[in-house]
Amino acid sequence: MEINTILSGDVRSVLPALGDNSIDCCITSPPYWGLRDYGHTEQIGLEKTPFEYIKNLLVVFLEVFRILKPTGTLWLNLGDSYIGGGRAGKSGHAATNGIEQFRIDRGLNYGQPTGKIEGLKPKDLAGIPWRVAFALQMAGYYLRQDIIWNKPNPMPESVTDRCTKSHEYMFLFSKGRKYYFDYKAIQTDTKGNEWDKRARIGRKCFPTDKINGIRATGYYPKANKRSVWTVNNRPYHAAHFATYPPELIIDCIKAGCPQNGIILDPFFGAGTTGVVARKLGRNFIGVEINPAYVKIAEARLQQELGIFL
Ligand SMILES: C[S@@+](CC[C@H](N)C(=O)[O-])C[C@H]1O[C@@H](n2cnc3c(N)ncnc32)[C@H](O)[C@@H]1O
């Protein structure tokens, strides 16, 4: 199996060629439902209902399940959508204010279908991330954690009857009950009320540090990483609208994939997973349906890493 490569095509036709139990980890962000048009007839994300969308994702992630090693994990970044949002662009709504224009500029040019969707009303939050999570759980994955990606710089919204959405999910799934998870690799430094003179596991106390008037000497203990991750959104300034920030996936890679292991990203986009994987000494396999995005990812890998694909 070739590694550090991008496979061009529909993920549903590409993944069957990959071997069973061959990948350490999958880290990915599929198109969110009804949000963006990625310019390909076979793309996932523009289904008429959330249920068709979930069915398509299920097909993909059942293949991923087969390809993952028994100790493998899936880190799935998903955001939610509203029913019948009637966005600018194809939905017919004119771009009349700065926010709508901003959305079009960012590729948010797709309006969700406003027809009847069983069990859901216009304005309902679709609850897509959890629906997908439960579907994958039913399909055999262990749903291990709902990590909240807290975005201090969320997309502006012109709403007046709810809060501005400023979070997404990063679900952690495992293939088996026991799996590779290097929790030590993502532990954080603390500055709590305790220190340890001998352990030498955390940050060294500063000579000026005092706790309850007593001078702290030695080391602060490390703490396990928590489940709310605060990461600024940082779009990649090439012709791809929906990249995740590299900082979001650094700890997924450190905890989820051993050195020299292989990470699969079935929705590769501009290749953020590949870039960060290589920087951290892991390998990648990317799949992307739009040849224009494959070119963008290749150019980025070359520019940031000097890799020629
Ligand atoms: C949210 S973007 C991924 C961005 C990526 N995480 C990054 O940081 O660059 C989703 C990508 O999935 C691709 N895609 C959509 N449907 C696909 C399919 N059926 N097979 C493969 N890729 C698909 C889109 O073209 C888009 O580039």
The ligand as a Gaussian input file, in Angstrom:
#p B3LYP/6-31G(d) Opt

LIG

0 1
 C      -14.612000      19.865000       4.912000
 S      -13.651000      19.523000       3.522000
 C      -12.194000      18.793000       4.210000
 C      -11.123000      19.816000       4.502000
 C       -9.866000      19.229000       5.122000
 N      -10.114000      18.736000       6.482000
 C       -8.770000      20.283000       5.169000
 O       -8.416000      20.767000       6.249000
 O       -8.272000      20.650000       4.098000
 C      -14.470000      18.122000       2.844000
 C      -13.880000      17.617000       1.526000
 O      -14.547000      16.406000       1.170000
 C      -14.580000      16.331000      -0.244000
 N      -15.610000      15.352000      -0.647000
 C      -16.956000      15.520000      -0.713000
 N      -17.575000      14.389000      -1.117000
 C      -16.593000      13.467000      -1.320000
 C      -16.601000      12.099000      -1.750000
 N      -17.732000      11.477000      -2.068000
 N      -15.406000      11.453000      -1.832000
 C      -14.241000      12.101000      -1.512000
 N      -14.174000      13.395000      -1.112000
 C      -15.342000      14.076000      -1.008000
 C      -14.863000      17.771000      -0.671000
 O      -14.491000      18.015000      -2.013000
 C      -14.047000      18.568000       0.345000
 O      -12.780000      18.921000      -0.164000

